[in-house]
Amino acid sequence: MKVLLGLFLSSLCLLAAEKDATAFDLIKEGNRYVGEQAKDRVVQIRSERSVGSLSPKVWHVVYHDPTARMKAVEVKFAAGKMIDVNRPFRLVERIADKTQPMDKDKLKIDSNKAIEKALKEPILEDVKVKSVEATLQNSNVGPVWKLRLWAEKLAKTTETANIGTVMLTADEGKVVETDIHLDRLD
């Protein structure tokens, strides 16, 4: 019986490892690498451009840390594993007062769901989106996802083009801005 239980638990761990970590998963994981004063006090989450899928593998989670010189600590993840922790020099954000943490109660739409919702926009109906770069940040309407999209070109299907962005709220998933340029696919 113990052997069967061990095999079952091992297979569950393998399935979890194969699942791409979402931004909200990484907030929880990042809490392990920051001080108590910064836990869950997220200022920004951003990914690097995804490769080979629509799920980014490299993420940066920035926390508000009142003890840091520029009030921020950043945890970098690759494939769900922490690879770096630093206190970035973020002078622009300090001047613009973008160091305030996002309202945790408004963080309801995770990165995977935000990407799904963005791809359902009517303008993207016949477009083959190949990669995504995601940023969760504060705005005048609350936390928003800004998704930059790359799609397959029409004539050269082995190449992609940056076709623009879709921005949606992190609480309801409502699209608040669409800036898509399909002419870049020519």
C-alpha positions in Angstrom: 0.0 0.0 0.0 2.8 2.4 0.9 4.5 1.7 -2.5 1.2 2.6 -4.3 0.9 5.8 -2.3 4.5 6.7 -3.1 4.0 6.1 -6.8 0.8 8.2 -6.8 2.5 11.1 -5.0 5.5 10.9 -7.3 3.2 11.1 -10.4 1.4 14.1 -8.9 4.8 15.9 -8.4 5.7 15.2 -12.0 2.4 16.6 -13.2 2.9 19.7 -11.1 6.4 20.2 -12.4 5.2 19.9 -16.1 2.5 22.6 -15.5 3.8 26.0 -16.3 4.0 28.3 -13.3 1.6 31.2 -13.5 2.3 34.7 -12.2 0.2 34.1 -9.1 2.0 30.8 -8.4 5.2 32.8 -8.5 4.0 35.4 -6.0 3.6 32.7 -3.4 6.9 31.1 -4.3 8.7 34.5 -4.3 7.4 35.2 -0.8 10.0 32.6 0.4 12.8 34.7 -0.8 11.9 38.2 0.5 11.6 39.6 4.0 8.4 39.5 6.1 7.9 43.3 5.3 7.7 42.6 1.6 5.6 39.4 1.4 2.5 39.6 -0.8 3.3 43.3 -1.5 3.6 43.0 -5.2 4.4 46.1 -7.2 4.8 44.5 -10.7 5.1 41.1 -12.3 6.6 40.9 -15.8 7.6 38.1 -18.1 10.2 37.8 -20.8 8.8 36.9 -24.2 7.6 33.3 -24.3 9.4 30.8 -26.6 7.8 27.8 -28.2 4.4 28.3 -26.5 2.1 31.0 -25.2 3.2 30.4 -21.6 6.2 32.6 -20.5 9.0 30.7 -18.7 11.0 33.6 -17.3 9.3 35.9 -14.8 10.3 38.8 -12.6 8.2 39.5 -9.5 8.8 42.9 -7.9 7.8 43.4 -4.3 7.5 46.6 -2.3 10.2 46.5 0.4 10.2 49.5 2.7 13.7 48.6 4.0 15.3 48.7 0.5 16.9 51.8 -0.8 14.7 52.1 -3.8 11.8 50.3 -2.0 11.9 47.2 -4.2 13.1 43.7 -4.2 12.9 41.6 -7.3 12.8 37.8 -7.6 13.5 36.2 -11.0 12.2 32.8 -11.9 13.0 30.5 -14.8 10.7 27.5 -15.4 9.2 28.0 -11.9 12.5 28.0 -10.1 14.1 31.0 -8.4 17.3 32.0 -10.1 18.0 35.5 -8.7 17.0 37.9 -6.0 18.1 41.6 -6.1 17.2 45.1 -5.1 16.9 46.9 -8.5 17.7 50.5 -9.1 14.2 51.8 -10.0 14.5 55.6 -10.0 11.8 56.2 -12.6 9.3 54.2 -10.6 10.2 56.2 -7.4 9.6 59.5 -9.2 6.3 58.3 -10.7 5.3 56.7 -7.3 4.9 53.2 -8.9 6.3 51.6 -5.8 3.0 51.1 -4.1 1.8 47.5 -3.9 -1.2 46.4 -6.0 -4.5 45.8 -4.2 -4.4 42.0 -3.5 -8.2 41.7 -3.6 -8.2 42.9 -7.2 -5.8 40.2 -8.4 -8.3 37.6 -9.6 -7.3 36.9 -13.2 -4.0 35.0 -13.4 -1.5 35.2 -16.3 -2.8 32.1 -18.1 -6.4 33.3 -18.0 -5.4 36.8 -19.1 -3.7 35.3 -22.1 -6.7 33.2 -22.9 -9.0 36.2 -22.7 -6.8 38.4 -24.8 -6.6 35.8 -27.6 -10.4 35.8 -27.7 -10.5 39.4 -29.0 -12.3 39.5 -32.3 -9.4 41.2 -34.1 -7.2 38.1 -33.3 -9.7 35.6 -34.6 -7.7 34.4 -37.7 -4.3 35.4 -36.3 -1.7 32.7 -35.2 -0.3 34.2 -32.1 3.0 32.5 -31.3 4.5 34.2 -28.3 3.5 36.6 -25.5 5.2 39.0 -23.1 3.0 39.7 -20.0 3.2 42.5 -17.4 0.9 43.0 -14.4 1.1 46.6 -13.1 -0.9 49.3 -11.4 -2.9 51.7 -13.5 -5.6 54.4 -13.0 -8.2 51.6 -13.2 -6.4 49.3 -10.8 -4.1 46.3 -11.6 -4.0 45.5 -15.3 -2.4 42.9 -17.5 -0.5 44.3 -20.5 0.1 41.5 -23.0 2.4 42.1 -26.0 1.8 39.6 -28.8 3.9 38.2 -31.6 2.1 36.4 -34.5 3.1 34.3 -37.5 3.7 36.4 -40.6 1.5 35.7 -43.6 4.1 35.2 -46.3 7.0 33.9 -44.2 5.3 31.5 -41.8 8.6 30.8 -40.0 8.9 34.4 -38.9 6.9 36.4 -36.3 6.0 40.0 -35.9 5.2 42.1 -32.9 1.5 43.0 -33.6 0.9 45.1 -30.5 -0.8 44.9 -27.1 -4.0 44.0 -25.3 -4.6 45.4 -21.9 -7.2 43.9 -19.5 -8.1 44.4 -15.8 -6.8 41.9 -13.3 -10.1 41.7 -11.3 -12.7 41.1 -14.0 -10.6 40.4 -17.1 -12.3 43.3 -19.0 -10.4 44.5 -22.0 -9.6 48.2 -21.5 -7.3 48.8 -24.4 -6.5 47.0 -27.7 -3.6 48.3 -29.8 -3.2 45.6 -32.5 -1.5 46.2 -35.9 -2.3 43.4 -38.3 -0.5 45.3 -41.1 2.8 44.1 -39.5 2.0 40.6 -40.6 2.6 41.4 -44.3 
